[in-house]
Amino acid sequence: MRTLEHWLASPWRRTTLAALAGALPVPAFPAPSLWWFAYVALVPLILLARSAPSGRRAAYDGWAGGFGFMLGMHHWLLPNLHVFTLVIAGLLGALWAPWAWLVRRFLAGVPSRIRVVAALGVLPSGWLAIELVRSWQGLGGPWGTLGATQWQVEPALRLASVGGVWLLSFLVVAVNVAFAVLASVRESRMPAVAGLVATAAATSAAWVWSPRPDVDGRARIAVVQPGVVEGPDSVERRFAREEQLTRELVGRDVDLIVWGESSVGFDLGERPDLARRIAALSRQTGADILVNVDARRSDRPGIYKSSILLGPEGPTGDRYDKMRLVPFGEYVPARSLLGWATSVGEAAGEDRRRGTGQVVMNAGHGLRVGPMVCFETAFPDMTRHLAEDGAVVLVGQSSTSSFQQSWAPEQHASLAALRAAETGRPMAHATLTGVSAVYGPSGERTGPWLGTGASASQVYDVPLATGVTPYVRFGDWPAQVALLVLAALCLTEGARAVRLRRGSPAPRVPRARTAHESPVRPGR
């Protein structure tokens, strides 16, 4: 133990170890998808922070751990943003500094049982606060929330219908805290065991009592994935490939056909010939077609990414303009200050324009469709609002072709399972180059994935559901509870500081002396 303490006395070695410990949860996400590892992956970082010689050193450990986590989660951005990826990871990693300080505050030394019980509530709340801050679109959105590691675990998906991905993150962190206490503090194992039992009880209660989606009918939804199309005239050739794949759906009795993000590279107002070709496909297949246009609009200035529904007569009038844009990929925040990012990576040369509101579209066959574009599917509030507005089917149109050989396509596709489970609505995730997937209203996978090597159309028999999940009804209540816990902590710590200040004795001031070293006599 002394040898380890001596080795960790070096700030550089300790910082390196903290960064590596922070990156440990990454394999729990796709593509490895080692979901079970998420329940112990934070233990090394917790043990390191609790052993810090000071609160400041614990904060540095948290910063380094956050840097490692953010870099590991977004390592696939390195070929595109280069050194700027490190800058982003360093800035966002600072969010973990207060969390690590809290780890030391509650678990340093031999914590009492009361402190351990408090840690089981405060530390998950602190982690949730980090995820809430990161969820702001300008900071990259909620990509890599710890609860997202549980996208394929049926009991966890049931919990998501109660409290969203936020509840999953809270419980995963609580389990990590309990295991860290079990591993390091023998005297306080009882509350740690109680925390594990409480987590198991909450999961069991959600499994038994949470309402299940009421399946009411089915729909046949087709996804068209053209695959990688590069070189000269790639936009035209991609459209031709999408046409070819859509014609294969003739006679398949489909209710809706979905193309991926940027599937049409021209404004349909300027290219009515393309609109006529899509309308002809709609007539031949007997289904409306949801495409995505990435082009400068002819009716207003600027470039938009828009989901547009077309039927047998052409555009139906339903259109959704993407609201939440990808930082640096679709716009550069504070371009006057950060515009240099375009010279060191593949940042957007021109900012895309934002839409003003979400839209529920009336597709053929009575389907009410709620579309989203690209990383908007990472935001649970967007799918929740679409479900509240009456969407029966959720659709995400995406393109991760820039990250084809990375874990990004699998990570993106997995998010649709969580959004489906949270809302009790099936969700189709349609991409240009994979991974495309469809999930049922409980988050269960429906049919095969279309991987990054596929160029195909696939029909999915999708169960439709009615009813309102607790998450849709009550919203982000776990996040609100977490903020209340942290507010209560601040009030408690503030009151404690006041009591200590009032209870400390006044400093003793030595009596003044004369030049002859005799005390000054009062009144003289």
Rosetta blueprint (number, residue, H / E / L):
1 M L
2 R H
3 T H
4 L H
5 E H
6 H H
7 W H
8 L H
9 A L
10 S L
11 P H
12 W H
13 R H
14 R H
15 T H
16 T H
17 L H
18 A H
19 A H
20 L H
21 A H
22 G H
23 A L
24 L L
25 P L
26 V H
27 P H
28 A H
29 F L
30 P L
31 A L
32 P L
33 S L
34 L L
35 W H
36 W H
37 F H
38 A H
39 Y H
40 V L
41 A L
42 L L
43 V H
44 P H
45 L H
46 I H
47 L H
48 L H
49 A H
50 R H
51 S L
52 A L
53 P L
54 S L
55 G H
56 R H
57 R H
58 A H
59 A H
60 Y H
61 D H
62 G H
63 W H
64 A H
65 G H
66 G H
67 F H
68 G H
69 F H
70 M H
71 L H
72 G H
73 M H
74 H L
75 H H
76 W H
77 L H
78 L H
79 P H
80 N H
81 L H
82 H L
83 V H
84 F H
85 T H
86 L H
87 V H
88 I H
89 A H
90 G H
91 L H
92 L H
93 G H
94 A L
95 L L
96 W H
97 A H
98 P H
99 W H
100 A H
101 W H
102 L H
103 V H
104 R H
105 R H
106 F H
107 L H
108 A L
109 G L
110 V L
111 P L
112 S L
113 R H
114 I H
115 R H
116 V H
117 V H
118 A H
119 A H
120 L H
121 G H
122 V H
123 L H
124 P H
125 S H
126 G H
127 W H
128 L H
129 A H
130 I H
131 E H
132 L H
133 V H
134 R H
135 S L
136 W L
137 Q H
138 G H
139 L H
140 G L
141 G L
142 P L
143 W L
144 G L
145 T L
146 L H
147 G H
148 A H
149 T H
150 Q H
151 W L
152 Q L
153 V L
154 E H
155 P H
156 A H
157 L H
158 R H
159 L H
160 A H
161 S H
162 V H
163 G H
164 G H
165 V H
166 W H
167 L H
168 L H
169 S H
170 F H
171 L H
172 V H
173 V H
174 A H
175 V H
176 N H
177 V H
178 A H
179 F H
180 A H
181 V H
182 L H
183 A H
184 S H
185 V L
186 R H
187 E H
188 S H
189 R H
190 M H
191 P H
192 A H
193 V H
194 A H
195 G H
196 L H
197 V H
198 A H
199 T H
200 A H
201 A H
202 A H
203 T H
204 S H
205 A H
206 A H
207 W H
208 V H
209 W H
210 S L
211 P L
212 R L
213 P L
214 D E
215 V E
216 D E
217 G E
218 R E
219 A E
220 R E
221 I E
222 A E
223 V E
224 V E
225 Q E
226 P L
227 G L
228 V L
229 V L
230 E L
231 G L
232 P L
233 D L
234 S H
235 V H
236 E H
237 R H
238 R H
239 F H
240 A H
241 R H
242 E H
243 E H
244 Q H
245 L H
246 T H
247 R H
248 E L
249 L L
250 V L
251 G L
252 R L
253 D L
254 V L
255 D L
256 L E
257 I E
258 V E
259 W E
260 G L
261 E L
262 S L
263 S L
264 V E
265 G L
266 F L
267 D L
268 L L
269 G L
270 E L
271 R L
272 P H
273 D H
274 L H
275 A H
276 R H
277 R H
278 I H
279 A H
280 A H
281 L H
282 S H
283 R H
284 Q H
285 T H
286 G L
287 A L
288 D E
289 I E
290 L E
291 V E
292 N E
293 V E
294 D E
295 A E
296 R E
297 R L
298 S L
299 D L
300 R L
301 P L
302 G L
303 I E
304 Y E
305 K E
306 S E
307 S E
308 I E
309 L E
310 L E
311 G E
312 P L
313 E L
314 G E
315 P E
316 T E
317 G E
318 D E
319 R E
320 Y E
321 D E
322 K L
323 M L
324 R L
325 L L
326 V L
327 P E
328 F L
329 G L
330 E L
331 Y E
332 V L
333 P L
334 A L
335 R H
336 S H
337 L H
338 L H
339 G L
340 W L
341 A H
342 T H
343 S H
344 V H
345 G L
346 E L
347 A L
348 A L
349 G L
350 E L
351 D L
352 R L
353 R L
354 R L
355 G L
356 T L
357 G L
358 Q L
359 V L
360 V L
361 M E
362 N E
363 A L
364 G H
365 H H
366 G H
367 L L
368 R E
369 V E
370 G E
371 P E
372 M E
373 V E
374 C H
375 F H
376 E H
377 T H
378 A H
379 F L
380 P H
381 D H
382 M H
383 T H
384 R H
385 H H
386 L H
387 A H
388 E H
389 D L
390 G L
391 A L
392 V L
393 V E
394 L E
395 V E
396 G E
397 Q E
398 S E
399 S L
400 T L
401 S H
402 S H
403 F H
404 Q L
405 Q L
406 S L
407 W L
408 A H
409 P H
410 E H
411 Q H
412 H H
413 A H
414 S H
415 L H
416 A H
417 A H
418 L H
419 R H
420 A H
421 A H
422 E H
423 T H
424 G L
425 R L
426 P L
427 M E
428 A E
429 H E
430 A E
431 T E
432 L L
433 T L
434 G L
435 V L
436 S E
437 A E
438 V E
439 Y E
440 G L
441 P L
442 S L
443 G L
444 E L
445 R E
446 T L
447 G L
448 P L
449 W L
450 L E
451 G L
452 T L
453 G L
454 A L
455 S L
456 A E
457 S E
458 Q E
459 V E
460 Y E
461 D E
462 V E
463 P E
464 L E
465 A E
466 T E
467 G L
468 V L
469 T L
470 P H
471 Y H
472 V H
473 R H
474 F H
475 G L
476 D L
477 W H
478 P H
479 A H
480 Q H
481 V H
482 A H
483 L H
484 L H
485 V H
486 L H
487 A H
488 A H
489 L H
490 C H
491 L H
492 T H
493 E H
494 G H
495 A H
496 R H
497 A H
498 V H
499 R H
500 L H
501 R H
502 R H
503 G H
504 S L
505 P L
506 A L
507 P L
508 R L
509 V L
510 P L
511 R L
512 A L
513 R E
514 T L
515 A L
516 H L
517 E L
518 S L
519 P E
520 V L
521 R L
522 P L
523 G L
524 R L
